[in-house]
Amino acid sequence: MRRFVPVLALAVLAFALPPLAAATKTSFLLTQATMSAYYVLASLGLCALMGYAGQISMGQAAFFAIGGYASSFLSTLNLPTAASGQAEAPFARLLDGAGLLARGADAYGAPTLSLSPALACLCAVLLAAAVAALIGTPILRLKGHYLAMATLGFGIVIEKIARGTKALGGADGISGVPSLRILPGVEVTGGRQARAANFTIAWVLLALGLALLVNLVRSRSGRALRALHDGEAAADAMGVDTARYKLKVFVLGAVYAAVAGAFLTHFNGSIGPGEANAMKSVRYVAIVAIGGMANLTGTVVAGLVLNFLSLRGVFGSLDDGVFGAILVIVMLINIGGARRRPAAGAAGLPGRLSGFAQRVRSVFPARRDRSAR
């Protein structure tokens, strides 16, 4: 039960912080806290891939953008309608009869007909999963920096497609994205009046995503992933289908990113090609690294803090540089390396601090005492 304490903490904060923010007149901070939760959700998917499966990916931002762009494109695409305002195509009429189409009006008052945001979001997540399965089959045969370069190249391709495709808005992206209705009276949308509700939605979604991964890592599949992380050859020898597990966790990470991208797009009402930028992927990797790689709770805490500070403009024009520096420092100190068990008698916080100090000294060795020469 102790492993679900972070999940319960997120759920409690999801409902407790909005009234507290209203009482202290800091409700304006809920907007950045909501966006931070969605970015952390994408980081959790990467934590499962890197921390437990040991697979390096620099393309998490690409799946985030796929989810956001696909959902916004489908929910703003105006379907052909007859003079009566009904859908013309037989398939569209079928969707309309099932209540899966949404009616609206354009800037000139003309009626529009498009996919409902909920259906568009579902299609976006399925698209991201399909793309992940398609590209993951060949590139997951690579290892180490080869895999990192392949996923980085994939992310660059997605960004260029988003930036150069006129139907996706080009460099301006897609705006006017409608709200996403989850339940009657509960929808993901922007605006001051919806700050508290959207904060609760985002943090509850983050808690559910964390709960799913906590269950996963404690299951038989989680043990297989840890075996894969410790040594792929040894896991193969023990009968673990490493190729299948690597592909599954890669697709799972893409689904987490796509859900986060779709929800954030409907919350903001827009999306731009910057969400697929390579530096976004560096941010996700930096958050997972500073959180402790195979530490889901650490990833959540680090992601919420760093993303919130970034969205509040604390880092200013050095925003990307800060995340890059964090990644370099963490890699040097090797916090994100393989998890080592503390020696006997060194368990707990003192043992961890001692190990941390030893790694720091290994990176920055002390100078020799000149008097000893």
Residue pairs with C-beta under 8 A, 6 or more apart in sequence:
3 214
3 218
4 211
4 214
6 210
6 214
6 296
6 297
6 300
7 207
7 210
7 211
7 214
8 207
10 203
10 204
10 206
10 207
10 210
10 300
11 203
11 204
11 207
13 203
14 199
14 200
14 202
14 203
14 204
14 207
15 200
17 30
17 33
17 199
17 203
18 27
18 30
18 195
18 196
18 199
18 200
19 196
21 27
21 29
21 30
21 196
22 196
27 192
27 195
27 196
28 195
29 312
30 195
30 196
30 198
30 199
31 195
32 308
32 311
32 312
33 199
33 202
33 203
33 304
33 308
34 195
34 198
34 199
34 202
34 203
34 267
35 202
35 264
35 267
35 268
35 307
35 311
36 303
36 304
36 307
36 308
36 311
37 199
37 202
37 203
37 205
37 206
37 304
38 202
38 205
38 206
38 260
38 261
38 263
38 264
38 267
39 260
39 264
39 283
39 284
39 303
39 307
40 206
40 287
40 299
40 300
40 303
40 304
40 307
41 205
41 206
41 209
41 256
41 257
41 259
41 260
42 60
42 61
42 63
42 64
42 256
42 257
42 260
42 261
42 284
43 60
43 284
43 287
43 288
43 291
43 299
43 303
44 206
44 209
44 210
44 213
44 256
44 296
44 299
44 300
44 303
45 60
45 209
45 252
45 253
45 254
45 255
45 256
45 257
46 57
46 60
46 253
46 256
46 257
46 284
46 285
46 288
47 213
47 288
47 291
47 293
47 294
47 295
47 296
47 299
48 213
48 216
48 217
48 225
48 249
48 252
48 253
48 256
49 55
49 57
49 249
49 250
49 252
49 253
50 56
50 57
50 285
50 288
50 293
51 229
51 288
51 292
51 293
51 294
51 295
51 296
51 299
52 217
52 222
52 225
52 226
52 229
52 249
52 294
53 225
53 228
53 229
53 245
53 246
53 249
53 250
54 228
54 229
54 230
54 232
55 140
55 147
55 246
55 249
55 250
56 144
56 145
56 147
56 148
56 151
57 147
57 148
57 151
57 250
57 253
57 281
57 285
58 148
58 149
58 151
58 152
58 155
58 278
58 281
58 282
58 285
59 151
59 152
59 154
59 155
59 158
59 281
60 155
60 253
60 257
60 280
60 281
60 284
60 285
61 155
61 257
61 275
61 276
61 277
61 278
61 280
61 281
61 283
61 284
62 154
62 155
62 157
62 158
62 159
62 276
62 281
63 128
63 131
63 132
63 253
63 254
63 257
63 258
63 261
64 257
64 258
64 260
64 261
64 275
64 276
64 280
65 158
65 159
65 162
65 261
65 271
65 273
65 275
65 276
66 124
66 127
66 128
66 131
66 158
66 254
66 258
66 261
67 121
67 124
67 125
67 127
67 128
67 257
67 258
67 259
67 260
67 261
67 262
67 265
68 124
68 261
68 262
68 264
68 265
68 271
68 275
69 124
69 162
69 168
69 174
69 261
69 265
69 271
70 120
70 123
70 124
70 127
70 128
70 258
70 262
71 117
71 120
71 121
71 123
71 124
71 177
71 180
71 261
71 262
71 265
71 266
72 120
72 174
72 177
72 265
72 266
72 270
72 271
73 120
73 167
73 168
73 174
74 114
74 115
74 119
74 120
74 123
74 124
75 102
75 114
75 115
75 116
75 117
75 120
75 121
75 177
75 178
75 266
76 114
76 174
76 176
76 177
76 178
77 114
77 115
78 106
78 112
78 113
78 114
79 87
79 88
79 89
79 92
79 101
79 113
79 114
79 115
80 87
80 88
80 89
80 92
81 87
81 88
81 111
81 113
82 88
85 103
85 111
85 113
86 93
86 96
87 93
87 95
87 96
87 101
87 113
92 101
92 113
95 101
95 115
95 119
96 113
99 116
100 115
100 116
100 119
101 113
101 114
101 115
101 116
102 113
102 114
102 115
102 116
102 117
102 178
103 111
103 112
103 113
104 111
104 112
104 113
104 114
104 178
105 111
105 112
106 112
114 120
115 123
116 181
117 177
117 178
117 179
117 180
117 181
117 266
118 180
118 181
118 182
120 262
121 180
121 259
121 262
121 263
121 266
124 258
124 261
124 262
125 255
125 258
125 259
125 262
127 258
128 254
128 255
128 257
128 258
129 251
129 254
129 255
129 258
131 254
132 250
132 251
132 253
132 254
132 255
133 247
133 251
135 154
136 246
136 247
136 250
136 251
137 247
139 147
139 150
139 151
139 154
140 147
140 243
140 246
140 247
140 250
141 243
142 150
143 232
151 281
152 278
152 281
155 276
155 278
155 281
156 278
158 276
159 273
159 276
159 277
159 278
161 168
162 168
162 173
162 273
162 276
163 170
163 171
163 273
164 170
168 174
169 175
169 272
171 272
171 273
172 272
173 270
173 271
173 272
173 273
174 270
174 271
175 269
175 270
176 269
176 270
177 265
177 266
177 268
177 269
177 270
177 271
178 266
179 187
179 188
179 189
179 190
179 266
180 187
180 188
180 189
180 262
180 263
180 266
181 187
182 188
182 201
186 197
186 201
187 194
188 198
188 201
188 263
188 266
188 267
189 198
189 266
189 267
189 269
190 198
190 267
190 268
190 269
198 267
201 263
202 263
202 267
205 259
205 263
206 300
209 256
209 259
210 296
210 300
213 296
214 296
216 222
217 225
217 226
217 296
221 245
221 248
224 235
224 240
224 245
225 245
225 249
226 294
227 234
227 235
227 238
227 240
228 235
228 240
228 242
228 245
228 246
229 294
229 338
230 338
232 242
235 242
236 242
261 271
261 275
264 271
265 271
274 280
279 320
279 323
279 324
282 320
282 323
282 324
282 327
283 306
283 310
283 320
283 323
285 327
286 306
286 323
286 324
286 326
286 327
286 330
287 299
287 302
287 303
287 306
287 307
288 299
288 336
289 326
289 327
289 330
289 331
289 335
289 336
290 298
290 302
290 306
290 326
290 330
290 335
290 336
291 297
291 298
291 299
291 300
291 301
291 302
291 303
292 298
292 299
292 335
292 336
293 335
293 336
293 337
293 339
294 339
306 323
306 326
309 315
310 319
310 322
310 323
315 321
315 322
330 336
332 363
333 356
333 359
333 360
333 363
334 359
334 362
334 363
335 356
335 359
340 355
342 348
342 351
342 352
342 355
343 351
345 351
346 354
346 355
